[in-house]
Amino acid sequence: MKYQVIDAQILPTGELEVLSRNESEQLLNQGHGGLHTLYRNCSLAVLNCGNELDDGKELLDRYRSFDIKIIQRERGIKLDIKGAPATAFVDGKMIHGIQEHLFAVLRDVIYVNSEIIGNPRFDLDTSNGTTDAVFHILRKATIIRPMSQPNVVVCWGGHSISREEYDYSKLVGYQLGLRGMDICTGCGPGAMKGPMKGAAIAHAKQRIVGGRYLGFTEPGIIAAEAPNPIVNELAIFPDIEKRLEAFVRVGHGIVVFPGGVGTAEEILYLLGIMLHPDNGDLPFPIVFTGPKSSKDYFMQIDQFVGETLGAAAQQRYKIVIDDPVQAAREIKAGIKKVRAFRKEKQDAYYFNWLLTIEQEFQRPFHPSHANMRNLNLKKDQPRHQLAANLRRAFSGVVAGNVKDEGIRSIEKYGSFEIQGDAAIMAPMDELLSSFVAQRRMKLSGRKYTPCYRIIGDAGASCR
């Protein structure tokens, strides 16, 4: 099948209007150490905004002829684009929001690779060094706003959700927007778009000018979850771990909508952090919410958390079913406590410095077949460390489902094997099986073949 494409030359929007010769050479370099492939793939993902596709490999295969290059001029740069998806243009002109996102890609790819990676100022082998890098990426993207009050609500949830669940996420976003809340999501479709859409309407009704719709992504996932058109502040982090840390450092509360393995990964990351002894008294409102039809979904999540991480983890969140107003009220009340706590502790409103995040949650995890097989999924470890390893297991399934590298690895070597204590593997198998049955693994209507196999401690499949 042929897809309509357009060639164009684009002027910059935003702050990055000039590049050094070295930066341009890196972006054009397709060899070892060059950034061209990374920059090209992220740019293509942004240009694919609005197209229903959650397969990074398929996107790259669909637009094989796509390319993007830098034109250096005395008065600033231009982007020379070949074979871009035609949906990114209206009457031959690129949609302005997509143009902004395109230059956000350029900004973050350049900044991370020239100022963060390999810079002795940022020791990424330490917890503080990693947090400092996350802060600087956010500041470069102008997301850090020192004079702002706590009002950023992070919304997590799946890209493959039902229409009823999507409409419900809009209603919750609307109620949050009426209460002056800004929205931060993983920036893709589904439950990442719905809350922003609802909040945008509420902001208009309340005459709130400058409503913020923050989108945080990373190169591995952006092709499967292209930034939705409502996002007006986009940041691209070098890996999923720094992206997750950015959510909890910037956000003042979190709403979780129905989703799949990616949402489960986010929940495990969040609960693992909150279970750390240093974070026991730190207020951070967490609400799981969805329509009546999602009740069983959240009961399954709650049961899985209880069976693997225990009652202490279950106590860190509230479940609100079919009540958008109550969900928004819970978040607003929780953020008041966050503000009071940070004021008392003299912590910043714009960045949660007091939150302890250990290296187990910061160290990038490469979901190879060997790494997935060797994960420590046993009960005889602190609960927050078990959460970190469970998060890695779900991250691997996400990679096998939608990420280009993960999909190609599964095609070459077969399914990932995930093994551990039967008391952990059985609930995991049950939860993942429910995601498959409810069609939460891929966009509705797309066939799903599991990329994993669950093995108990006796070496046999849990099924």
KAWO-V868665 format. One record per residue. N is the residue number from 0. PHI is phi as a letter, one per 30 degrees, with the letter a starting at -180 (NA if undefined). PSI is psi in degrees with one decimal (NA if undefined). D_FIRST is the distance of its C-alpha to the first C-alpha in Angstrom with 2 decimals. Layout:
{{N/PHI/PSI/D_FIRST} {N/PHI/PSI/D_FIRST}}
//
This chain:
{{0/NA/135.6/0.00} {1/c/141.1/3.82} {2/c/140.0/6.63} {3/d/135.4/10.06} {4/b/161.7/12.66} {5/b/142.6/16.40} {6/c/141.5/19.20} {7/a/159.9/22.54} {8/c/128.7/25.96} {9/c/133.6/27.38} {10/d/152.9/31.03} {11/d/150.7/32.24} {12/b/142.8/33.30} {13/j/-161.0/35.73} {14/c/-20.3/38.23} {15/c/86.7/36.40} {16/c/-14.8/36.75} {17/b/149.8/38.12} {18/b/150.6/37.48} {19/d/164.6/39.83} {20/d/-38.5/39.07} {21/d/-41.5/38.79} {22/d/-42.5/36.23} {23/d/-42.0/34.08} {24/d/-39.3/34.41} {25/d/-42.8/33.37} {26/d/-28.4/30.18} {27/d/-17.1/29.30} {28/d/117.3/30.42} {29/c/1.1/27.67} {30/c/-167.9/30.37} {31/d/130.0/32.57} {32/i/-9.3/33.97} {33/d/160.0/31.49} {34/c/2.9/29.58} {35/d/-45.6/26.55} {36/d/-46.0/24.08} {37/e/-47.0/25.50} {38/d/-43.2/25.54} {39/d/-48.1/22.01} {40/d/-40.2/20.54} {41/d/-38.6/22.75} {42/d/-42.3/21.98} {43/d/-40.1/18.20} {44/d/-43.3/19.03} {45/d/-41.3/21.30} {46/d/-15.8/18.87} {47/d/9.8/16.45} {48/e/131.9/19.32} {49/j/-12.5/18.71} {50/c/130.7/15.23} {51/d/98.1/15.74} {52/a/122.9/14.78} {53/b/37.8/17.61} {54/b/104.2/16.29} {55/d/-39.2/17.29} {56/d/-44.0/15.76} {57/d/-38.7/12.21} {58/d/-46.6/12.75} {59/d/-36.0/14.05} {60/d/-35.5/11.36} {61/d/-36.3/8.60} {62/c/56.1/10.99} {63/e/-32.6/12.70} {64/d/-5.4/13.98} {65/d/139.4/15.67} {66/a/156.6/19.44} {67/b/131.4/22.59} {68/b/159.3/26.05} {69/c/131.1/29.54} {70/c/114.0/31.46} {71/d/128.0/35.18} {72/b/158.2/37.47} {73/d/-36.4/41.16} {74/c/12.5/40.63} {75/k/173.3/37.75} {76/d/163.3/34.20} {77/b/155.2/30.89} {78/c/126.8/27.37} {79/c/112.5/25.16} {80/c/130.5/21.50} {81/b/131.2/18.60} {82/i/36.9/14.90} {83/d/148.2/15.74} {84/e/130.3/13.69} {85/d/-21.9/14.74} {86/d/-13.2/16.00} {87/d/0.2/18.85} {88/b/151.5/20.31} {89/b/118.5/22.28} {90/h/41.1/23.10} {91/i/-5.2/22.26} {92/c/136.0/24.50} {93/d/138.4/23.58} {94/e/133.9/24.72} {95/d/-41.5/28.11} {96/d/-38.8/27.78} {97/d/-37.4/24.64} {98/d/-42.1/26.59} {99/d/-45.1/29.45} {100/d/-36.2/27.37} {101/d/-39.3/25.99} {102/d/-19.9/29.61} {103/d/-38.5/30.61} {104/e/-49.7/28.28} {105/e/-46.9/30.03} {106/e/-49.9/33.43} {107/d/-36.3/33.09} {108/d/-44.8/31.50} {109/d/-49.4/34.27} {110/d/-47.6/37.04} {111/d/-42.5/36.39} {112/d/-20.1/36.10} {113/c/-25.0/38.94} {114/c/-20.8/41.34} {115/c/-59.8/40.80} {116/d/124.6/39.61} {117/i/-2.6/42.55} {118/d/121.8/44.88} {119/d/-16.6/48.27} {120/d/-25.4/48.73} {121/c/99.1/46.16} {122/d/95.7/47.11} {123/d/0.5/44.01} {124/c/3.9/46.03} {125/b/155.4/48.19} {126/d/-47.2/47.62} {127/d/-38.3/49.15} {128/d/-39.7/47.24} {129/d/-44.5/43.87} {130/d/-39.6/44.87} {131/d/-39.4/46.01} {132/d/-42.8/42.65} {133/e/-43.7/40.88} {134/e/-45.0/43.41} {135/d/-35.0/42.86} {136/d/-43.1/39.05} {137/d/-41.1/39.62} {138/d/-39.8/42.32} {139/d/-34.2/40.22} {140/d/5.7/37.58} {141/h/28.3/40.54} {142/d/-27.3/40.07} {143/d/120.4/43.68} {144/b/99.2/45.97} {145/e/-33.2/49.61} {146/c/6.3/51.17} {147/d/153.8/48.85} {148/d/157.6/50.01} {149/d/112.9/48.33} {150/a/16.6/45.63} {151/c/117.1/42.28} {152/c/119.4/40.78} {153/d/129.0/38.04} {154/c/119.5/35.64} {155/c/154.6/33.73} {156/l/173.4/31.44} {157/d/157.7/28.06} {158/d/-24.7/24.59} {159/c/83.9/23.92} {160/b/164.9/26.76} {161/d/164.3/27.56} {162/d/-38.2/27.91} {163/d/-41.9/31.67} {164/d/-38.2/31.77} {165/d/-46.4/29.78} {166/d/-36.5/32.18} {167/d/-40.1/35.09} {168/d/-33.2/34.06} {169/d/-41.0/34.14} {170/d/-41.0/37.63} {171/d/-44.3/38.89} {172/e/-38.7/37.52} {173/d/-46.3/39.24} {174/d/-36.3/42.53} {175/d/-43.2/42.30} {176/d/-38.8/41.65} {177/d/-26.7/44.66} {178/c/15.5/46.72} {179/i/17.5/45.68} {180/d/142.2/43.33} {181/c/159.0/40.43} {182/c/136.0/37.27} {183/b/128.6/35.69} {184/b/-179.4/32.58} {185/d/2.1/29.89} {186/i/1.0/28.07} {187/d/-155.7/24.86} {188/d/-170.2/23.92} {189/i/-130.2/25.91} {190/d/-5.4/29.54} {191/d/-24.1/29.19} {192/c/-41.2/28.32} {193/e/-51.3/30.52} {194/d/-35.3/33.89} {195/d/-40.7/33.14} {196/d/-44.5/32.24} {197/d/-42.6/35.45} {198/d/-36.8/37.56} {199/d/-40.2/36.35} {200/d/-43.5/37.66} {201/d/-40.5/40.86} {202/d/-39.7/41.43} {203/d/-42.3/41.16} {204/d/-38.6/43.70} {205/d/1.4/46.02} {206/h/36.8/45.65} {207/d/115.5/44.65} {208/c/135.7/43.53} {209/i/29.6/41.46} {210/e/141.4/39.96} {211/c/132.6/38.19} {212/b/87.3/34.79} {213/d/136.5/34.50} {214/b/121.7/31.34} {215/c/127.8/31.79} {216/b/-176.2/29.00} {217/a/159.6/28.58} {218/e/-33.4/26.07} {219/d/-28.7/25.18} {220/c/-17.4/24.25} {221/d/-31.7/23.06} {222/d/-30.1/19.36} {223/d/-21.8/19.51} {224/b/74.4/21.80} {225/d/142.3/21.16} {226/e/128.3/24.38} {227/d/158.9/24.64} {228/d/-10.6/25.78} {229/d/-25.3/29.34} {230/e/123.5/30.19} {231/c/-1.4/32.68} {232/b/107.8/33.93} {233/c/136.2/31.46} {234/b/134.2/32.66} {235/c/117.4/30.76} {236/c/156.6/32.92} {237/d/-21.1/32.68} {238/a/169.2/32.44} {239/d/-33.3/32.45} {240/d/-41.4/36.24} {241/d/-31.6/37.03} {242/d/-46.0/34.62} {243/d/-40.0/36.47} {244/d/-37.6/39.80} {245/d/-39.8/38.87} {246/e/-49.9/38.29} {247/d/-18.7/41.75} {248/d/-36.1/43.53} {249/d/-38.1/42.30} {250/d/153.7/42.19} {251/c/-6.6/45.36} {252/a/160.1/44.08} {253/b/131.9/41.02} {254/c/129.6/39.40} {255/c/120.8/37.17} {256/c/170.6/34.84} {257/e/148.0/33.13} {258/a/-155.7/30.44} {259/b/-137.4/29.50} {260/d/-33.8/30.29} {261/d/-40.5/29.84} {262/d/-40.3/32.39} {263/d/-39.0/34.65} {264/e/-45.0/34.53} {265/d/-41.3/35.64} {266/d/-44.8/38.39} {267/d/-38.6/39.72} {268/d/-49.6/39.79} {269/d/-47.6/41.66} {270/d/-36.6/44.12} {271/d/-41.2/44.79} {272/d/-45.6/45.85} {273/d/-21.3/47.94} {274/d/-11.8/49.66} {275/d/133.9/51.03} {276/e/-34.4/54.80} {277/d/-19.1/54.81} {278/c/9.8/52.51} {279/e/-37.2/54.52} {280/c/4.8/56.14} {281/d/119.2/53.31} {282/d/135.3/52.09} {283/a/98.6/48.35} {284/d/132.2/47.23} {285/b/122.7/44.38} {286/b/125.8/43.21} {287/c/127.5/40.75} {288/b/150.7/39.76} {289/a/175.1/37.52} {290/d/175.4/37.89} {291/e/-37.4/39.88} {292/d/-14.7/36.88} {293/c/2.7/36.53} {294/e/-47.3/40.15} {295/d/-35.8/39.50} {296/e/-49.3/36.87} {297/d/-30.2/39.50} {298/d/-36.9/42.17} {299/d/-42.5/40.09} {300/d/-46.8/39.63} {301/d/-41.2/43.36} {302/d/-42.5/44.34} {303/d/-44.7/42.29} {304/d/-44.6/43.89} {305/d/-42.0/47.31} {306/d/-26.4/46.99} {307/c/-43.3/45.77} {308/c/-16.4/47.24} {309/j/175.8/50.05} {310/d/-31.9/51.67} {311/d/-36.3/52.09} {312/d/-39.0/48.32} {313/d/-29.4/48.09} {314/d/-8.5/50.76} {315/d/-8.8/48.69} {316/b/162.5/46.44} {317/c/144.0/46.83} {318/c/122.7/44.64} {319/b/117.1/44.41} {320/c/126.1/42.77} {321/h/40.8/41.81} {322/b/80.8/43.97} {323/e/-36.7/42.21} {324/d/-46.5/45.60} {325/d/-38.0/47.25} {326/d/-44.7/44.40} {327/d/-39.7/44.78} {328/d/-39.8/48.55} {329/d/-42.8/48.50} {330/d/-44.8/46.45} {331/d/-42.3/48.66} {332/d/-39.5/51.82} {333/d/-36.8/50.53} {334/d/-30.5/49.70} {335/e/-40.7/53.27} {336/d/-37.4/54.49} {337/d/-45.5/52.16} {338/d/-45.8/53.64} {339/d/-41.7/57.19} {340/d/-46.5/56.63} {341/d/-33.9/55.16} {342/d/-43.4/57.89} {343/d/-40.4/60.54} {344/d/-0.7/59.06} {345/h/40.0/58.40} {346/c/155.4/54.73} {347/d/147.3/52.11} {348/d/-28.5/50.28} {349/c/-9.3/47.16} {350/a/124.7/46.75} {351/d/78.7/48.01} {352/d/-30.9/50.07} {353/d/-16.2/52.27} {354/d/124.6/49.53} {355/d/123.9/49.93} {356/b/113.4/46.75} {357/d/163.2/47.45} {358/e/-26.3/45.59} {359/e/-28.8/44.23} {360/c/-8.6/41.95} {361/c/-26.1/41.23} {362/d/123.4/40.54} {363/e/134.4/36.82} {364/c/122.7/35.67} {365/c/113.0/33.18} {366/d/66.3/31.75} {367/d/168.1/32.01} {368/d/-39.6/32.80} {369/d/-44.7/36.44} {370/d/-39.1/36.83} {371/d/-40.9/35.46} {372/d/-29.2/37.80} {373/c/8.5/40.78} {374/d/141.1/40.68} {375/d/94.8/44.12} {376/c/60.0/43.60} {377/b/155.4/47.25} {378/d/-23.7/49.68} {379/d/58.6/52.40} {380/a/157.0/51.24} {381/e/145.4/51.61} {382/e/-37.4/49.32} {383/d/-28.7/47.66} {384/d/-37.1/46.83} {385/d/-41.2/45.43} {386/e/-40.1/43.23} {387/d/-41.6/41.99} {388/d/-36.3/41.03} {389/d/-39.9/39.43} {390/e/-41.1/37.37} {391/d/-38.8/36.16} {392/d/-45.7/35.20} {393/d/-33.6/33.05} {394/d/-37.7/31.58} {395/d/-39.4/30.51} {396/d/-40.3/28.75} {397/e/-45.6/26.90} {398/d/-43.5/25.85} {399/d/-24.4/24.68} {400/d/-45.9/22.71} {401/b/-16.8/20.83} {402/d/139.2/21.89} {403/e/-51.6/19.96} {404/d/-41.8/23.18} {405/d/-43.3/24.25} {406/d/-43.8/21.10} {407/d/-35.4/21.23} {408/d/-41.4/24.98} {409/d/-41.5/24.64} {410/d/-33.0/22.21} {411/d/-43.2/24.83} {412/c/-4.7/28.10} {413/j/-171.1/27.56} {414/d/149.8/28.69} {415/d/144.2/31.08} {416/c/124.2/34.62} {417/c/120.2/36.59} {418/b/155.0/40.28} {419/l/-163.6/43.51} {420/e/139.0/46.30} {421/e/-31.8/45.68} {422/d/-16.7/46.96} {423/c/-41.3/43.96} {424/d/-38.3/41.31} {425/d/-48.3/41.93} {426/d/-35.4/41.42} {427/d/-43.7/38.31} {428/d/-41.3/36.86} {429/d/-41.7/37.76} {430/d/-47.8/36.20} {431/d/-37.7/32.88} {432/d/-36.4/32.80} {433/d/-35.8/33.36} {434/d/-41.4/30.38} {435/d/-46.9/28.18} {436/d/-35.0/29.84} {437/d/5.6/29.41} {438/h/44.4/25.67} {439/c/1.5/26.51} {440/d/-33.9/24.63} {441/b/166.2/21.03} {442/e/145.1/19.70} {443/e/132.9/20.67} {444/j/-14.8/18.78} {445/d/130.7/17.15} {446/d/139.3/18.76} {447/b/126.4/21.34} {448/c/120.7/23.00} {449/e/137.2/26.12} {450/c/13.0/26.21} {451/b/162.2/30.02} {452/b/126.3/33.11} {453/d/128.6/36.35} {454/b/130.6/39.58} {455/d/-178.5/43.11} {456/d/-13.1/46.19} {457/d/0.8/47.12} {458/i/5.3/43.97} {459/c/153.7/42.48} {460/d/143.5/39.40} {461/d/-17.2/40.35} {462/d/NA/38.61}}
//
